[in-house]
Amino acid sequence: MDFIISNFIPIAVVVVIAFILIRRSQQKKDNVIRQDVQQKTEAEAKALGIQVNQQADGSVRGGEVMGTNDFQGNTGGIDWTLRSSLSTGQKGRKIGKSMWRTSAVKWPTGKFLLLISTPADMKSGKIERGGFMNTLINKAADMLLDVYVGVYFGSEYKDLVNIGEDGVKIERETLRDFTILTNHPELAERFLDEPTATVISGWKQSSQGFSKEQQVDQFGLLFAPDGVILTCQANMTSPAEVKLLSDFGAVLATKMKGLVDQKEAVS
């Protein structure tokens, strides 16, 4: 027993020292990766005319730095911000999210237009009103909608985006893989003309060059009283990807801004 104890202690010390050395070595490697990523991001963003307000400075996993990146820019006169984040979820799974925003165009108070590329469980027929069963169906749909709105845009938009008493679904053959909901159909219909619907569908169906193309394709677009939000469940891996998403958002915001300005001028 004394022999075992006398040999165990030195072995344990060696193991602890080895662990510390390996950990320090990995930390040095992670620091080098973080610095390299930060330098490349700043240089590429500057070349593209994009401002970096904050860079992720977390742990490194698979060559990606965990945390949040904040960008700011202007595309065609549309000022915008984009927040890209990468975090760790259950079972160590990486969770990405990007949210592009602009306040350059605002919808009337209490009005919204939502386009979201969603799983089959949100796709249903036209909204029916009147009767007990239709009321239950609409309430269930609102509960499911709250989940998606919270994940994509934030819980602060749950009260705004709902079927309620005046919510209607808009159908477009070109956008048949989207759920489109609004409580301002007149403006929504004018926005979703055939050219715009084709642009949205084409952007989703074509490869844009994102490293996480499939996740980016599952995007959501919200026109609200405080501005426009374009979001997807993927982080942007470079300023070039930030520009790709921002260019798309700016095109849609510009189209809507023209309609809103025209309507205000007439009023």
C-alpha positions in Angstrom: 0.0 0.0 0.0 2.8 2.4 0.9 4.4 1.6 -2.5 1.2 2.4 -4.3 0.8 5.7 -2.4 4.4 6.7 -2.8 4.2 6.2 -6.6 0.7 7.6 -7.1 1.5 11.1 -5.8 4.4 11.8 -8.3 2.2 10.4 -11.2 -0.7 12.6 -10.2 1.6 15.7 -10.1 3.0 14.8 -13.5 -0.6 14.5 -14.9 -1.6 17.8 -13.4 1.4 19.6 -14.8 0.8 18.0 -18.2 -2.8 19.1 -18.2 -1.8 22.7 -17.3 0.8 22.8 -20.0 -1.6 21.4 -22.6 -4.3 23.9 -21.6 -1.8 26.8 -21.8 -0.7 25.6 -25.2 -4.3 25.5 -26.4 -5.0 28.9 -25.0 -2.0 30.3 -26.9 -3.3 28.7 -30.1 -6.8 30.1 -29.5 -5.3 33.6 -28.9 -3.4 33.4 -32.2 -6.6 32.3 -34.0 -8.7 35.1 -32.4 -6.1 37.7 -33.3 -5.8 36.4 -36.8 -9.6 36.4 -37.3 -9.9 39.9 -35.8 -7.2 41.3 -38.1 -8.7 39.7 -41.2 -12.2 40.8 -40.3 -11.1 44.4 -39.7 -9.1 44.6 -43.0 -11.9 43.0 -45.1 -14.6 45.1 -43.5 -12.6 48.3 -44.1 -12.1 47.3 -47.8 -15.9 46.8 -48.1 -16.8 50.1 -46.4 -18.2 48.3 -43.4 -17.6 49.4 -39.8 -16.8 46.9 -37.1 -18.3 48.0 -33.8 -17.5 44.8 -31.8 -15.7 41.6 -32.4 -16.3 38.2 -30.7 -13.6 37.4 -28.2 -14.8 34.1 -26.8 -13.6 30.5 -27.0 -12.5 29.0 -30.3 -14.3 26.0 -31.8 -13.5 24.5 -35.1 -11.7 27.6 -36.2 -14.7 29.9 -35.3 -14.6 32.4 -32.5 -17.7 32.1 -30.2 -19.5 35.3 -29.3 -21.0 38.4 -31.0 -19.9 40.5 -33.9 -21.5 43.9 -34.6 -21.3 45.6 -37.9 -22.6 48.9 -39.3 -22.8 50.3 -42.9 -24.8 52.1 -45.5 -26.0 50.5 -48.7 -27.7 52.7 -51.3 -28.5 55.4 -48.7 -29.9 52.8 -46.3 -28.1 52.9 -42.9 -28.0 49.5 -41.3 -26.6 47.4 -38.4 -26.0 43.7 -38.4 -25.4 41.5 -35.3 -23.9 38.1 -35.9 -23.6 35.7 -33.0 -22.3 32.2 -32.4 -23.0 30.3 -29.2 -23.1 26.8 -27.8 -26.4 25.0 -27.3 -27.4 21.6 -25.9 -24.8 18.8 -26.4 -22.3 21.4 -27.5 -24.0 22.2 -30.7 -23.1 25.5 -32.3 -26.0 27.9 -32.7 -25.6 30.8 -35.1 -27.9 33.8 -35.7 -27.7 37.0 -37.7 -30.0 40.0 -37.5 -29.9 42.9 -40.0 -31.8 46.0 -39.1 -32.6 49.4 -40.5 -34.8 52.3 -39.3 -34.8 53.9 -42.7 -38.3 52.8 -43.4 -41.1 52.4 -40.8 -44.6 51.0 -41.1 -47.7 52.7 -39.5 -48.2 52.2 -35.8 -49.6 48.7 -35.0 -49.0 47.5 -38.6 -46.7 44.8 -39.9 -45.7 42.6 -42.8 -44.0 39.2 -42.0 -42.4 36.9 -44.5 -40.8 33.8 -43.1 -39.5 30.7 -44.6 -40.9 28.1 -42.3 -41.3 24.4 -41.6 -44.4 22.6 -42.7 -46.1 23.0 -39.3 -46.8 26.7 -39.9 -48.1 26.3 -43.4 -51.9 26.3 -43.6 -54.8 27.5 -45.7 -56.4 30.9 -45.6 -57.5 32.4 -42.2 -61.1 31.6 -41.4 -63.1 33.7 -38.9 -66.3 33.2 -37.0 -67.3 30.1 -35.0 -65.8 28.3 -32.1 -63.5 26.0 -34.1 -62.0 28.8 -36.2 -61.3 30.8 -33.0 -59.5 27.8 -31.5 -57.5 27.2 -34.7 -56.5 30.9 -34.9 -55.4 30.9 -31.3 -53.3 27.8 -31.8 -51.7 29.4 -34.9 -50.9 32.5 -32.9 -49.2 30.5 -30.2 -47.0 28.8 -32.8 -46.4 32.1 -34.5 -45.2 33.5 -31.2 -42.5 30.9 -31.1 -41.1 31.8 -34.5 -41.4 35.5 -34.0 -39.6 35.2 -30.7 -36.7 33.1 -32.2 -36.3 35.1 -35.4 -37.0 38.7 -34.3 -37.3 38.9 -30.5 -40.1 38.5 -27.9 -40.9 42.3 -28.1 -42.6 41.7 -31.5 -44.9 38.9 -30.3 -47.7 41.4 -29.5 -47.4 43.1 -32.9 -47.2 40.1 -35.1 -50.4 38.0 -34.7 -53.5 36.9 -36.6 -55.8 38.8 -34.2 -58.9 40.3 -35.8 -57.3 41.8 -38.9 -54.4 39.5 -39.8 -54.5 38.1 -43.3 -52.4 35.7 -45.3 -51.0 36.7 -48.6 -50.5 34.0 -51.3 -47.9 34.2 -54.0 -47.1 31.2 -56.2 -43.6 32.6 -56.6 -43.3 32.6 -52.8 -45.2 29.4 -52.0 -42.5 28.2 -49.6 -43.0 31.3 -47.4 -45.6 32.2 -44.8 -46.7 35.8 -45.5 -48.9 37.5 -42.9 -49.9 41.1 -42.5 -52.6 43.4 -41.0 -52.0 46.0 -43.7 -52.8 44.1 -46.9 -53.0 47.2 -49.2 -49.4 48.2 -48.6 -48.2 44.5 -48.4 -49.8 43.7 -51.8 -48.1 46.7 -53.5 -44.8 45.6 -52.1 -45.1 42.0 -53.1 -45.5 42.7 -56.8 -44.2 40.1 -59.2 -40.7 41.7 -59.6 -40.2 41.8 -55.8 -41.5 38.3 -55.3 -39.2 37.0 -58.0 -36.2 38.8 -56.3 -37.0 37.2 -52.9 -37.6 33.8 -54.4 -34.5 33.9 -56.6 -32.3 35.0 -53.7 -33.4 32.0 -51.7 -33.2 29.5 -54.5 -29.8 30.6 -55.8 -26.5 30.0 -54.1 -25.3 33.3 -52.9 -21.9 32.1 -51.6 -22.6 31.8 -47.9 -20.7 29.1 -46.0 -24.0 28.1 -44.3 -26.2 28.6 -47.3 -29.0 26.3 -46.1 -29.5 28.1 -42.8 -29.3 31.5 -44.4 -32.0 30.5 -46.8 -34.4 29.9 -43.9 -34.7 33.6 -43.3 -37.4 35.9 -41.9 -38.3 39.4 -42.9 -40.3 41.8 -40.8 -41.5 45.3 -41.6 -42.6 47.0 -38.4 -43.3 50.5 -37.0 -39.7 50.8 -35.8 -38.0 49.6 -38.9 -37.1 46.5 -40.9 -35.5 43.3 -39.7 -33.9 40.6 -41.8 -32.7 37.6 -39.8 -31.6 34.0 -40.3 -30.4 31.2 -38.1 -26.7 31.3 -39.1 -23.8 33.5 -38.2 -21.9 35.5 -40.8 -18.4 34.0 -41.2 -16.9 37.1 -42.9 -17.5 40.7 -43.8 -18.2 39.5 -47.3 -21.1 37.5 -46.0 -22.2 40.5 -44.0 -22.3 42.5 -47.2 -24.2 39.9 -49.1 -27.0 39.8 -46.5 -27.0 43.6 -46.1 -27.3 44.2 -49.8 -30.3 41.9 -49.9 -31.9 43.7 -47.0 -31.2 47.1 -48.4 -32.8 46.3 -51.7 -36.0 45.2 -50.0 -36.0 48.2 -47.6 -35.4 50.6 -50.6 -38.5 49.2 -52.4 -40.6 49.5 -49.3 -39.3 53.0 -48.6 -40.5 54.2 -52.0 -44.0 52.9 -51.4 -44.2 54.4 -47.8 -42.9 57.7 -49.0 -45.3 57.8 -51.9 -48.2 57.0 -49.6 -47.2 59.7 -47.1 -46.9 62.2 -49.9 -50.4 61.5 -51.1 -51.8 61.7 -47.6 
